[in-house]
Structure formats: structure tokens, C-alpha cells
Amino acid sequence: GVGLAAPQVGVLKQIVVIDVEDGNQYVLINPVITETSGSQTGSEGCLSVPGKSGVVTRPDHVKVKAFDCEMNEFELIGEGLLARAICHECDHLSGDLFVDKVEGELTDVDQEEDETEEGDE
């Protein structure tokens, strides 16, 4: 996964950690999304719903205010995958899962991988 929200591991705090392999690991404490624009539609999965994925539309550009581990307030701007991850993880903090936003049916991750492999042949 690219992120984890504290409630996913039984910690009832408003904290998310995001690592989208851009060389940075983002820790957001008490994050608040202050601005969104654009849209992107793509497949999402989640450690809370193992083995399943689904198509979700999210903003393509997100601005979030949060605190870091030293409780310094900062603002983070995310685009593309980072924007998707911020929205996905912040949803966890309010009890929402990606399955609540899926367009169409959930698919088995194994089935999706099989279809991709068939398309590559």
C-alpha cells in the first residue's frame, strides 16, 4: 500500500502516513483538505479490504493542512497518485472506505492481475 491511517491499526488518532515512492514519506497529523480540483479515475485497493479493488474517482489536485511529528503546521500540495493517497487516507479518519465510493463492482485483485496478464500476451 501507499498509505496507512492510524484507525486501520486500532489507534484512534487523526494521523496518516503516505509513501508514494517519490522519495518522501509524509506524516500528516490532524490533516484537513482545504482545496481540491480536477479529477482522476483509477483502480484503488486497501489493506482494510484485502484482495479487492475498484474504480474510484478522486480529485487530481489536493491541498492539505496538517501538523508534522514536531507539531509544526505545514501545507502539502499533492497531484496524481499523491492526491489520491491523501484523499483515500483522510477518508479513513472519518470512517469512510474506498468501497463506499467504488463506481461499479469490486473485483478480486487476482482476477484483475489475470486480466492484465492476458492483455499483455
Backbone as a chain_set.jsonl record, in Angstrom:
{"seq": "GVGLAAPQVGVLKQIVVIDVEDGNQYVLINPVITETSGSQTGSEGCLSVPGKSGVVTRPDHVKVKAFDCEMNEFELIGEGLLARAICHECDHLSGDLFVDKVEGELTDVDQEEDETEEGDE", "coords": {"N": [[0.822, -1.186, 0.0], [0.254, 2.356, -0.323], [-0.223, 4.014, 1.732], [-1.246, 4.557, 5.168], [-3.645, 4.783, 7.68], [-4.034, 5.802, 11.043], [-6.393, 4.741, 12.431], [-6.725, 2.314, 11.068], [-5.045, 0.534, 12.248], [-5.955, 0.292, 14.772], [-5.474, 2.555, 16.308], [-6.784, 5.32, 17.673], [-6.447, 8.01, 16.521], [-5.969, 11.057, 14.67], [-4.143, 10.572, 12.33], [-2.139, 10.087, 9.469], [0.015, 8.233, 7.31], [1.898, 8.498, 4.421], [3.387, 7.126, 1.559], [4.401, 7.416, -1.493], [6.403, 6.553, -3.077], [8.009, 8.641, -4.016], [10.301, 9.425, -2.961], [9.82, 10.671, -0.609], [8.393, 10.432, 2.655], [5.346, 11.022, 4.004], [4.002, 12.334, 6.927], [1.036, 13.058, 8.354], [-0.622, 14.849, 10.703], [-3.705, 15.397, 12.18], [-4.926, 16.107, 9.632], [-6.396, 18.335, 7.23], [-8.201, 18.683, 4.399], [-8.023, 21.334, 2.267], [-8.406, 22.301, -0.245], [-9.433, 21.284, -3.476], [-9.164, 20.121, -6.862], [-9.882, 19.371, -10.307], [-10.062, 15.995, -11.68], [-9.545, 12.462, -11.36], [-9.705, 9.15, -12.43], [-9.408, 5.885, -11.346], [-8.079, 2.618, -10.469], [-8.363, 1.392, -7.163], [-7.168, -0.03, -4.128], [-7.116, -1.488, -0.815], [-5.663, -2.004, 2.379], [-7.479, -2.553, 4.339], [-9.485, -3.885, 3.085], [-8.768, -6.575, 2.024], [-7.528, -8.123, -0.974], [-9.35, -7.073, -2.771], [-10.383, -4.691, -5.265], [-11.322, -1.583, -6.838], [-12.86, 0.811, -9.05], [-12.399, 4.221, -8.608], [-13.226, 7.66, -8.483], [-11.349, 10.499, -7.885], [-10.14, 13.722, -6.656], [-7.705, 15.379, -8.728], [-5.887, 17.17, -7.9], [-4.842, 18.288, -4.779], [-4.884, 20.177, -1.802], [-3.625, 20.153, 1.429], [-3.763, 20.863, 4.896], [-1.791, 20.275, 7.75], [-0.189, 18.853, 10.682], [3.23, 18.192, 11.459], [5.454, 15.641, 12.834], [6.701, 17.043, 14.87], [4.831, 18.772, 15.609], [4.597, 21.048, 14.033], [2.847, 23.197, 11.958], [1.99, 22.63, 8.564], [1.657, 22.849, 4.973], [0.628, 20.806, 2.341], [0.834, 20.055, -1.049], [-0.645, 17.967, -3.324], [-0.559, 16.0, -6.274], [-1.962, 13.844, -8.781], [-1.068, 10.541, -8.023], [-0.286, 11.089, -5.356], [-2.25, 12.938, -4.553], [-4.508, 11.284, -4.732], [-3.844, 9.375, -2.761], [-3.76, 10.982, -0.43], [-6.471, 11.767, -0.221], [-7.707, 9.226, 0.001], [-6.553, 8.182, 2.395], [-7.265, 10.178, 4.259], [-10.014, 9.85, 4.176], [-10.3, 7.508, 5.688], [-10.035, 8.52, 8.258], [-12.455, 9.622, 8.816], [-14.034, 7.467, 8.835], [-14.709, 6.411, 6.368], [-14.475, 4.186, 3.594], [-12.762, 3.105, 0.591], [-14.49, 1.45, -0.754], [-16.962, 2.56, -0.399], [-17.093, 4.441, -2.335], [-16.758, 3.286, -4.76], [-17.114, 2.899, -8.238], [-19.263, 1.008, -9.936], [-18.601, -2.5, -9.782], [-16.804, -4.257, -7.182], [-13.675, -5.859, -7.688], [-11.823, -8.939, -7.682], [-8.477, -8.865, -6.714], [-6.657, -10.758, -7.693], [-8.045, -11.62, -9.959], [-8.041, -9.268, -11.468], [-5.279, -9.021, -11.945], [-4.879, -11.328, -13.492], [-6.368, -10.66, -15.778], [-4.871, -8.504, -16.693], [-2.459, -9.773, -17.308], [-3.363, -11.428, -19.378], [-3.987, -9.499, -21.25], [-1.47, -8.622, -21.871], [-0.36, -10.57, -23.403]], "CA": [[0.0, 0.0, 0.0], [0.973, 3.632, -0.346], [-0.541, 4.798, 2.912], [-1.869, 3.904, 6.307], [-4.258, 5.692, 8.643], [-3.949, 5.254, 12.401], [-7.519, 3.875, 12.794], [-6.596, 0.994, 10.445], [-4.275, -0.333, 13.143], [-6.541, 0.385, 16.099], [-5.055, 3.763, 17.021], [-7.839, 6.296, 17.432], [-5.827, 9.327, 16.356], [-6.094, 11.616, 13.328], [-2.793, 10.527, 11.76], [-1.927, 9.244, 8.296], [1.368, 8.165, 6.759], [1.798, 8.253, 2.979], [4.655, 6.92, 0.861], [4.064, 7.123, -2.887], [7.661, 6.247, -3.759], [8.597, 9.824, -4.643], [11.459, 9.766, -2.153], [9.369, 11.3, 0.635], [7.345, 9.802, 3.447], [4.577, 12.117, 4.578], [3.236, 12.084, 8.14], [0.073, 14.144, 8.492], [-1.376, 14.789, 11.95], [-4.898, 16.247, 12.082], [-4.995, 16.694, 8.29], [-7.642, 18.921, 6.733], [-8.114, 19.021, 2.976], [-8.523, 22.702, 2.143], [-8.65, 22.654, -1.647], [-9.342, 20.201, -4.458], [-9.56, 20.482, -8.22], [-9.689, 18.329, -11.305], [-10.495, 14.65, -11.294], [-8.837, 11.313, -11.914], [-10.426, 7.907, -12.178], [-8.475, 4.767, -11.412], [-8.284, 1.483, -9.581], [-7.851, 1.516, -5.799], [-7.302, -1.134, -3.195], [-6.917, -1.045, 0.553], [-5.303, -3.046, 3.335], [-8.672, -2.855, 5.133], [-10.353, -4.737, 2.266], [-7.751, -7.35, 1.302], [-7.873, -8.906, -2.147], [-10.378, -6.418, -3.582], [-10.09, -3.369, -5.807], [-12.447, -0.998, -7.545], [-12.613, 2.08, -9.727], [-12.819, 5.362, -7.794], [-12.851, 8.98, -8.982], [-10.83, 11.377, -6.829], [-9.532, 14.942, -7.197], [-6.355, 15.228, -9.273], [-5.057, 18.164, -7.204], [-5.319, 18.431, -3.404], [-4.073, 20.922, -0.838], [-3.983, 19.711, 2.776], [-3.036, 21.441, 6.03], [-1.6, 19.259, 8.782], [0.962, 19.041, 11.559], [4.241, 17.141, 11.347], [5.729, 14.931, 14.095], [7.117, 18.02, 15.88], [3.644, 19.625, 15.753], [4.69, 22.244, 13.207], [1.829, 23.184, 10.914], [2.506, 22.77, 7.204], [0.7, 22.641, 3.894], [1.15, 19.892, 1.327], [0.075, 20.013, -2.298], [-0.466, 16.685, -3.985], [-1.178, 15.793, -7.583], [-1.905, 12.463, -9.234], [-1.118, 9.484, -7.014], [-0.233, 11.671, -4.014], [-3.586, 13.481, -4.279], [-5.38, 10.126, -4.498], [-3.488, 8.786, -1.465], [-4.201, 11.901, 0.626], [-7.928, 11.639, -0.096], [-8.009, 7.866, 0.462], [-6.184, 8.036, 3.809], [-8.099, 11.085, 5.058], [-11.334, 9.211, 4.288], [-10.262, 6.577, 6.823], [-10.157, 9.26, 9.515], [-13.881, 9.877, 9.055], [-14.744, 6.189, 8.786], [-15.089, 6.054, 5.0], [-13.573, 3.3, 2.864], [-12.858, 3.274, -0.862], [-15.637, 0.682, -1.251], [-18.123, 3.452, -0.356], [-17.007, 5.344, -3.485], [-16.47, 2.5, -5.965], [-18.018, 3.004, -9.382], [-19.403, -0.352, -10.453], [-18.387, -3.628, -8.877], [-15.471, -4.599, -6.687], [-13.1, -7.022, -8.365], [-10.757, -9.629, -6.971], [-7.165, -8.413, -7.185], [-6.105, -11.844, -8.507], [-8.747, -11.592, -11.244], [-7.545, -8.098, -12.186], [-3.928, -9.34, -12.401], [-5.014, -12.301, -14.572], [-6.818, -9.943, -16.967], [-3.733, -7.712, -17.161], [-1.519, -10.7, -17.935], [-3.947, -11.855, -20.648], [-3.87, -8.375, -22.168], [-0.063, -8.459, -22.237], [0.069, -11.658, -24.297]], "C": [[0.866, 1.249, 0.0], [0.679, 4.478, 0.885], [-1.189, 3.966, 3.991], [-2.41, 4.982, 7.233], [-4.269, 5.021, 10.011], [-5.143, 4.361, 12.764], [-7.456, 2.472, 12.171], [-5.836, 0.015, 11.325], [-4.718, -0.152, 14.594], [-6.107, 1.572, 16.932], [-6.054, 4.868, 16.686], [-7.29, 7.72, 17.477], [-5.988, 9.753, 14.904], [-4.708, 11.73, 12.692], [-2.792, 9.625, 10.536], [-0.455, 9.316, 7.897], [1.22, 7.773, 5.299], [3.198, 8.138, 2.396], [4.333, 6.484, -0.56], [5.312, 6.905, -3.736], [8.204, 7.426, -4.561], [9.826, 10.288, -3.863], [11.102, 10.408, -0.825], [8.354, 10.414, 1.336], [6.64, 10.939, 4.182], [3.824, 11.634, 5.807], [2.34, 13.298, 8.329], [-0.738, 13.916, 9.766], [-2.489, 15.829, 11.873], [-5.018, 16.9, 10.7], [-6.389, 17.219, 7.954], [-7.417, 19.276, 5.271], [-8.781, 20.373, 2.786], [-8.878, 23.086, 0.715], [-8.532, 21.408, -2.512], [-9.707, 20.753, -5.824], [-9.259, 19.318, -9.151], [-10.249, 17.001, -10.85], [-9.634, 13.618, -12.001], [-9.64, 10.083, -11.527], [-9.448, 6.763, -12.347], [-8.808, 3.707, -10.39], [-7.642, 1.753, -8.222], [-8.049, 0.215, -5.061], [-7.01, -0.608, -1.811], [-6.577, -2.222, 1.448], [-6.49, -3.439, 4.207], [-9.651, -3.76, 4.401], [-9.434, -5.603, 1.404], [-8.311, -8.117, 0.11], [-8.91, -8.291, -3.061], [-9.87, -5.085, -4.111], [-11.325, -2.867, -6.53], [-12.062, 0.35, -8.117], [-13.225, 3.213, -8.901], [-12.357, 6.648, -8.476], [-12.494, 9.862, -7.791], [-10.353, 12.679, -7.467], [-8.119, 14.656, -7.707], [-5.366, 16.168, -8.585], [-5.669, 18.388, -5.823], [-4.341, 19.295, -2.62], [-4.568, 20.523, 0.551], [-3.128, 20.458, 3.794], [-2.952, 20.37, 7.099], [-0.451, 19.686, 9.684], [1.929, 17.899, 11.326], [4.485, 16.524, 12.727], [6.19, 15.854, 15.219], [6.008, 19.038, 16.153], [3.811, 20.998, 15.109], [3.641, 22.135, 12.115], [2.497, 23.359, 9.553], [1.377, 22.528, 6.217], [1.369, 21.763, 2.849], [0.234, 19.949, 0.118], [0.39, 18.695, -2.975], [-1.187, 16.653, -5.312], [-1.066, 14.327, -7.938], [-2.025, 11.479, -8.093], [-1.076, 10.043, -5.593], [-1.589, 12.26, -3.631], [-4.56, 12.353, -3.956], [-5.118, 9.537, -3.114], [-3.936, 9.676, -0.307], [-5.701, 11.747, 0.853], [-8.314, 10.289, 0.499], [-7.726, 7.735, 1.96], [-6.998, 8.96, 4.705], [-9.523, 10.549, 5.192], [-11.379, 8.259, 5.477], [-10.505, 7.295, 8.147], [-11.599, 9.613, 9.839], [-14.711, 8.607, 8.891], [-15.188, 5.75, 7.409], [-14.026, 5.155, 4.379], [-13.755, 3.515, 1.37], [-14.066, 2.535, -1.419], [-16.915, 1.513, -1.23], [-18.187, 4.345, -1.588], [-16.804, 4.609, -4.815], [-17.562, 2.7, -7.008], [-18.104, 1.62, -10.007], [-19.122, -1.368, -9.369], [-16.954, -3.684, -8.362], [-14.97, -5.796, -7.474], [-12.056, -7.655, -7.462], [-9.432, -9.179, -7.558], [-6.534, -9.48, -8.064], [-6.73, -11.853, -9.891], [-8.236, -10.438, -12.095], [-6.146, -8.362, -12.741], [-3.966, -10.33, -13.555], [-5.417, -11.61, -15.866], [-5.69, -9.111, -17.552], [-2.734, -8.605, -17.884], [-2.043, -11.171, -19.284], [-3.816, -10.752, -21.687], [-2.45, -8.158, -22.649], [0.401, -9.49, -23.256], [-0.083, -11.291, -25.753]], "O": [[2.061, 1.195, 0.289], [1.269, 5.544, 1.061], [-1.62, 2.835, 3.766], [-1.731, 5.963, 7.534], [-4.487, 3.814, 10.118], [-4.933, 3.305, 13.36], [-8.069, 1.541, 12.693], [-5.968, -1.199, 11.166], [-3.955, -0.41, 15.525], [-6.343, 1.599, 18.14], [-6.148, 5.297, 15.536], [-7.631, 8.515, 18.353], [-6.127, 8.913, 14.014], [-4.169, 12.825, 12.534], [-3.367, 8.537, 10.554], [0.221, 10.321, 8.118], [0.503, 6.827, 4.974], [4.08, 8.943, 2.696], [4.027, 5.316, -0.802], [5.28, 7.054, -4.958], [8.78, 7.251, -5.635], [10.329, 11.392, -4.071], [11.981, 10.663, -0.002], [7.556, 9.732, 0.693], [7.274, 11.718, 4.894], [3.094, 10.645, 5.745], [2.821, 14.424, 8.45], [-1.449, 12.919, 9.892], [-2.248, 16.99, 11.543], [-5.192, 18.115, 10.607], [-7.407, 16.64, 8.333], [-6.541, 20.078, 4.947], [-9.958, 20.544, 3.103], [-9.569, 24.078, 0.488], [-7.643, 20.58, -2.31], [-10.457, 21.722, -5.938], [-8.491, 18.412, -8.826], [-10.835, 16.892, -9.773], [-9.079, 13.858, -13.073], [-10.184, 10.0, -10.426], [-8.745, 6.672, -13.354], [-9.698, 3.874, -9.556], [-6.529, 2.271, -8.138], [-8.98, -0.542, -5.336], [-6.694, 0.569, -1.638], [-7.134, -3.309, 1.295], [-6.512, -4.54, 4.757], [-10.545, -4.339, 5.018], [-9.332, -5.391, 0.195], [-9.404, -8.68, 0.165], [-9.316, -8.921, -4.038], [-9.034, -4.433, -3.486], [-12.256, -3.626, -6.799], [-11.065, 0.951, -7.718], [-14.402, 3.175, -8.542], [-11.238, 6.723, -8.984], [-13.245, 9.955, -6.819], [-10.178, 12.743, -8.684], [-7.424, 13.79, -7.175], [-4.153, 15.98, -8.679], [-6.867, 18.645, -5.704], [-3.126, 19.16, -2.757], [-5.768, 20.548, 0.824], [-1.931, 20.662, 3.59], [-3.916, 19.641, 7.336], [0.172, 20.729, 9.482], [1.52, 16.776, 11.032], [3.788, 16.859, 13.684], [6.085, 15.497, 16.393], [6.222, 20.036, 16.841], [3.244, 21.986, 15.574], [3.548, 21.118, 11.428], [3.443, 24.133, 9.407], [0.294, 22.067, 6.578], [2.538, 21.958, 2.516], [-0.989, 19.898, 0.247], [1.555, 18.35, -3.175], [-2.279, 17.201, -5.461], [-0.172, 13.636, -7.45], [-2.955, 11.554, -7.289], [-1.761, 9.526, -4.711], [-2.03, 12.096, -2.494], [-5.346, 12.456, -3.015], [-6.057, 9.234, -2.379], [-4.44, 9.171, 0.696], [-6.149, 11.611, 1.991], [-9.152, 10.22, 1.398], [-8.565, 7.234, 2.708], [-7.383, 8.563, 5.805], [-10.171, 10.771, 6.215], [-12.378, 8.206, 6.193], [-11.115, 6.733, 9.056], [-11.936, 9.874, 10.994], [-15.938, 8.663, 8.815], [-15.969, 4.806, 7.287], [-12.83, 5.338, 4.609], [-14.777, 4.043, 0.932], [-14.617, 2.939, -2.443], [-17.858, 1.209, -1.961], [-19.226, 4.946, -1.86], [-16.692, 5.239, -5.867], [-18.755, 2.674, -6.706], [-17.118, 1.118, -10.547], [-19.374, -1.127, -8.188], [-16.021, -3.22, -9.017], [-15.756, -6.651, -7.881], [-11.48, -6.999, -6.594], [-9.285, -9.119, -8.779], [-5.932, -9.151, -9.086], [-6.038, -12.067, -10.887], [-8.019, -10.596, -13.297], [-5.846, -7.979, -13.872], [-3.186, -10.206, -14.499], [-4.883, -11.922, -16.931], [-5.559, -9.016, -18.772], [-2.222, -8.243, -18.943], [-1.273, -11.305, -20.234], [-3.567, -11.023, -22.862], [-2.236, -7.577, -23.712], [1.435, -9.31, -23.9], [0.234, -12.096, -26.629]]}, "num_chains": 1, "name": "protein.A"}
